[in-house]
């Protein structure tokens, strides 16, 4: 565990955690750029380093992260892949003691998981409120589904909890790929790896927000300091 003390506010703690993630990067190379409020802070720091001459090239996990990186002058690779990503840095909505995750509050879990899977090392940055004893205690599982027959897909999802179609005003929320998102409320999950397999088997499901065994390091921001957690066996 690494602790940085004398932090005053949670915002300061999050910024310190984003900077702590920089220590997980190589001197240069290809890095995955996550999505969300904490990942945005990390991308800001990468932009500062690139402006100082560091040779980082990004692979963004969303249109928002791509736009931010372009605005900061961070060189980017194309969406097609494949990529040789040294480290991917992202946020999460919930983290359990095994460092399994729920992601997708921002609706980018499919692209995030693709980039995560292509990275040799995955670093997750969260604040302390995201830690829980079991996944599902604090967050529903975001599930990206095809628009075609999405109500049929939702009926199959309902066997495992309560699926709620995510809306953006009067219209369904669309992912960057044009798909829909159902947030599946199922309470604390006894067997997250097993549930992930079951959900993937439902036709129409593009990807789930369950990230099983996909975090190597989790950096936790607290007002009291920064904690670095490492997955067992990583």
N, C-alpha and C positions, 0 to 999 in steps of 0.2 A: 504494500500500500504506500502511495506517495501522497503527502498532504501539503498543501500550500495554505498558510494561515493568514490571518488579518484581512480576510475578505469581508466587506461590509454588507453588500446587498446581493440578492440572487442574480441580478443582471451582471454584476461584476464577477460573480462566481462562474456564470455561464461563459463570459468572455475569457476568463482564466482557463476554463476547461477547453475551450476552442484552441487557445494557444498551447495548452498542454498536449493536444492532439498533434501539433506540429512535431513534437519530439518523437512521434511514432513514424515519421516519414523518412525516407532516404534523402540524400543531399539533392537529388533531382530525379526525374523520371515521370512515369504516368501514374496519376492518382485518381481515385473515384471521388466525385463531388456529390455529396448527399443532398437531401431535400428537407426543408423545414427550418424552423427558427434557429435551432442550435447549429445545424449545418451551414446556415447562412452566415453565421458569425465565423465559422471555420473558413469558408470561402473568402470572406473579407481578409482574413489573415494571409491566406495563400496569395491573394492579390497583392498584398503589401510585399510579400517575399519576391514575387515575380517582378514587381516594379524595381526591386533592388538587385535583380539579375539572377535570381534562382531559376533553374531550368525545369520547371514543372509543367506538365501537360495534363489537362483534365479530361475526364469522361463524366459528363453530367448525367444525373439520374432523372431530370425533369426539364421541361421547357423553362421553368422559373430559374433553376440553377444554371442552365445554359445562358440565359439572358444576363444573369448577375456576373457570371464568369467573363462573358464577352465585354461587359461594361468595365470590368476591372483589368482587361487586357491579358487574361489568362489564356494561353493557347489551348485549343481543344481538338480532340480526335472526333471523327464522324460517328454517327449512331450505328453504323453497320457492324462494327467489330470484325474479327475478334481483336481484343486488346490484351496487352501484357501489363496488367495493373499491379503495381507494387503494393499499394495500400489504398483502401477505400475508407473514407470517414463519413459517417452518417449519424443521424439521431435515431431515437426510438420512442414509442409511446408507453411501453411497459417492458420491464426486465425482471426475470425471475432469478433465483439463486444459482441456477445452472448457466446463466447468461443467455438463455433463450429469450426471444423477443416477440413483441407484437409491434408491427410497423404499419403505416398506411394511413395515419391521420390526415396526411396531406394528399392522399390519393395516388401516391407514386410507387406503391410497394412492388409492382411488377418490374419496373425499370430498376428500382433499387435492388431487388433480388438478383436480377441479371448481372448488374455491375458487381454486387457483393460476391456472386458465384465466380466471377472472373478475376477477383482480387486474391493475391497471395496472403494478404493480411487484412482483417476487417476491424476497424476501430469505431466504437459507438460512443457518442457523447450525449449524456442526459443530465437532468437535475435529479436530486434525491427523491422527489415526489414520484418518479417513474418506477421505483423499485417496489416489488411486491413479492409475497410468498409464493403465489401461483399466478400464472398468466390468466387473464380474464377477470381478475378481482377488480381492476380499475378501468379496463378498456375492453370494448367490443372488438371482434376480429374483422378488420376490413377485408372484403372479398371482391376482387374485380371479376365481373362477369360480362359475357357477351350480351349486347342489347337484344339480339334475337332470342325469343322465348325466355326472357329474363324472369318472368313471373313463374314459369315452370321450374327454372333453376332455383328460384326463391322457395318454392314449395318443397323441393328436396333439401334445401338448407334448413328449412324449418324443423326437420327431424332432429336437428342438433342444437337448436336454440331459436331465438326470435330474430329473423332477418328484417332489417329496416333499410329501405332504399334511400341512399344519401341524396339530398336535394340541394340545388343551388337556386334559391328563390322558388319560382313556380315550376321549374324544370329539373329533371334528374341531373345530378352532378356527373360530368363526363371526365374520364381520365385523359391524359395526353394522347392516348391511343384511341380515344373515342368510345371506350367501354363504360359500363356503369359500375357502381360500387354499392354493395349491400354490407351494412355493418351488422355482424352476427353477435347478438347478446346471448352468451351461454354460461355466464358465471365463471367461478374458478374452475380451471381445466385440470382434471386429474391426470390426463395423458395427452399432453400437447403434441408430441410427435405422432401418436396414433391418430389423433383428430385431424392433423394436417394431411395425413395419407387419405383418410376418408373423404375429406372435403375436396381434395384434388381429383378424386375418382368421380365426382359429380359432373356430368356433361354440362358445358356452359361456363364452368368455373375456369377463368384464365389463370388466376394466381391468388393465393391467400396472403394475409398479413402475418402469418406465423413464420418466424425465422428461427429454425431449429438448428443449433450447432453452428450458427453463422457468425457469431461474434467472438473474436479472439481477445480483444481488450475492450473494457467498458470504463470510460472516464466519467466519474460522477461529480457533478458540481453541487456543492452545499455552501451555505453562507459561512460555515466554519472552515471550509477548505475544499481541496480536490482529492478525491479518492480514485485510485487506479486498481481495477479488478481484472484478473486474468482467468480465462476459462481453463478449467482443469484439463491438462493434456495438450494445451495449445503451445 
